[in-house]
């Protein structure tokens, strides 16, 4: 999931070097947290969150029976648990 998320996001953002992805897997679900450069946040969200939802739909299809959720998290919150 991480590789797929990076592949999708890399082609949308202006600062691909600032992309970070963290995957949290469970038995029935997968949560993918995506961090982008602050200037790219609007590009990833898209109009009415359409781009973010489209990426989430692709991840859900790739997840199979598990539920996949894509969250756009602020850069300062990424890795706070580590």
C-alpha positions in Angstrom: 0.0 0.0 0.0 2.8 2.4 0.8 4.4 2.0 -2.6 1.1 2.4 -4.4 0.3 5.5 -2.4 3.7 7.0 -3.1 3.3 6.2 -6.8 -0.1 7.9 -7.0 0.9 11.0 -5.0 4.3 11.5 -6.6 2.5 12.4 -9.9 0.2 15.0 -8.3 2.5 17.0 -6.0 5.1 19.7 -6.8 7.5 18.5 -4.0 7.7 14.7 -4.3 10.8 14.7 -2.1 8.6 15.7 0.9 6.2 12.8 0.6 6.0 10.4 3.5 3.7 7.5 4.0 3.0 5.3 7.0 0.8 2.2 6.9 -1.0 0.9 9.9 -2.4 -2.6 9.2 -5.0 -4.6 11.1 -6.9 -7.8 10.4 -9.8 -6.1 8.7 -8.5 -2.7 7.8 -5.5 -0.7 6.6 -4.9 3.0 7.4 -2.5 4.8 5.2 -1.3 8.2 6.5 0.1 10.6 3.9 2.2 13.7 4.6 2.8 16.2 1.8 4.5 19.6 1.6 2.1 22.3 2.8 2.0 23.9 -0.6 0.8 20.5 -2.1 -2.0 19.9 0.3 -4.7 21.6 -1.8 -3.5 19.7 -4.9 -3.8 16.3 -3.2 -7.2 17.1 -1.7 -8.5 18.4 -5.0 -11.8 20.2 -5.5 -14.3 19.0 -2.9 -11.7 16.3 -1.8 -12.2 14.5 -5.1 -8.6 13.7 -5.7 -8.1 12.4 -2.2 -11.3 10.2 -2.5 -10.1 8.9 -5.8 -6.8 7.8 -4.3 -8.7 6.3 -1.4 -10.9 4.3 -3.8 -7.8 2.9 -5.6 -6.3 1.9 -2.3 -9.5 0.2 -1.3 -9.6 -1.8 -4.5 -6.0 -2.8 -4.0 -6.7 -3.8 -0.3 -9.1 -6.5 -1.4 -11.4 -7.6 1.5 -9.8 -5.3 4.0 -11.1 -1.7 4.4 -8.5 0.9 3.3 -8.6 4.5 4.6 -6.3 7.3 3.4 -5.6 10.1 5.8 -3.8 13.3 4.9 -2.0 14.2 8.1 -0.1 17.4 9.0 3.7 17.1 8.8 4.2 17.7 12.6 1.8 14.9 13.5 3.6 12.3 11.4 5.7 9.9 13.5 4.6 11.5 16.8 4.0 8.0 18.3 7.5 6.8 17.6 
